[in-house]
């Protein structure tokens, strides 16, 4: 089982000093980091929401355009099915 003395020997003086400093500065640094991080997080979230709202409109337009294209294609198919492939010989000149 590891003893505290083993940890102290492995970390050395710089490691111990850094650990003590982190424990002492944490109550001061955490609110500062949170104060800076919160506005950054809010701006990222706001940007994401704006992009989402804009993309909803773009996708709605894309869907309408797609529906129009499909309707036009169906109309052309229906027209082709009702138009004879060739006309009767009545309109052709006599040979």
PyMOL commands that set and color helices and strands:
alter all, ss='L'
color gray80, all
select helices_A, chain A and resi 4-82+89-91
alter helices_A, ss='H'
color red, helices_A
deselect
rebuild
show_as cartoon
